[in-house]
Amino acid sequence: MANLAQLKSLSQNKTLLNRVEAAVAVVADKIRLENLSATNPRAVWGRDALMSPRPKALEMIWGLLIQNRGLTPAQITGASDSATINAVSATVNFYAGA
């Protein structure tokens, strides 16, 4: 279980942020393929995320860390690509306001 100091450290882990950024772009592309209306909150989030995935990754990192706080830091940083993509996908509606 990651403690608060470890969560704070992980929030600034460049490798983890880079992985989350890539996952944001993958999820945004999946949203693009959903053919949602241009005003749908998921569509707006997806468009913004494809244009600038880093700011979205920075916004999402805390939500992803908190939802996985029961894991050790090594488990969090060692998560597979698909686990990272799934974690981002699971939180999109919250961040999109959908």
C-alpha positions, 0 to 999 in steps of 0.5 A: 500500500502506497503511503501519502509521501510515496503517492506525492513522489509518484505524482512527480515521477516522469516515467509514470507521467510519460506512460499516463500521457501516452495512455491519455492519447490512446483513450482519446483516440478510442473516444474519437472513434465513438462518433459522439456529438461535438458537444458531448463532454467525452468528445470535448475531452477526447479532442482536447486530449489528442491535441495536448495529452500532457496537460490531461495526464497532469490533471489525471495523475492524482485520480489514477494514483488514488484509485490505485493507492492500495498497491505498492509504488513498485506495482503502480510504476510497473503496471502494464500498458493495458492496465494504465490505459484501462485506469485512464479509461475508467476515469475519463467521464469524471474528468470530462464532466460526463 
